[in-house]
Amino acid sequence: MPVHLTEHIEENRHIPGIFMLNSKMSIGQNIDELILIYQGSFDHEYQDKIEHLPL
């Protein structure tokens, strides 16, 4: 996790979650992956996390 985000979270602040798209996948594949994540996730499941696609 980038240093500034680590410091941000350590200050008891939050981020909603960041998904890094995969440049080797088409935009359609990235979108499909995001839709699957959305459909199978709980509220705040990815809060304060950075995830790289595909999961």
C-alpha positions in Angstrom: 0.0 0.0 0.0 1.4 3.4 -0.8 2.9 5.3 2.1 0.4 8.1 2.0 -2.5 5.7 2.2 -0.9 3.8 5.1 -0.5 7.1 7.0 -4.0 8.1 6.1 -5.4 4.9 7.6 -3.2 5.0 10.6 -4.7 8.5 11.4 -8.0 6.6 11.7 -9.2 7.9 8.4 -10.8 5.7 5.7 -10.9 5.0 2.0 -13.9 3.3 0.4 -11.6 0.8 -1.3 -9.6 0.9 -4.5 -9.5 -1.6 -7.3 -6.6 -1.5 -9.6 -7.6 -2.6 -13.1 -5.5 -5.2 -15.0 -4.0 -3.7 -18.1 -3.7 -7.2 -19.6 -7.4 -7.6 -19.5 -9.9 -5.8 -21.8 -12.0 -3.1 -20.3 -15.0 -5.4 -20.7 -13.2 -8.1 -18.7 -12.3 -5.6 -16.0 -16.0 -4.4 -15.9 -17.2 -7.9 -15.6 -14.8 -8.6 -12.7 -16.1 -5.4 -11.0 -19.7 -6.5 -11.4 -19.0 -9.9 -9.9 -17.2 -8.3 -7.0 -20.2 -5.9 -6.5 -22.7 -8.7 -6.6 -20.9 -11.0 -4.2 -19.6 -8.4 -1.6 -20.8 -7.1 1.7 -21.1 -3.4 2.5 -17.7 -2.0 3.5 -16.0 -5.3 2.7 -13.2 -3.5 0.8 -13.0 -0.4 3.0 -9.4 0.6 3.6 -8.1 -1.9 1.0 -6.4 -1.8 -2.4 -7.1 -4.8 -4.5 -5.7 -5.8 -7.9 -7.9 -7.4 -10.5 -8.5 -10.2 -11.1 -9.0 -11.1 -7.4 
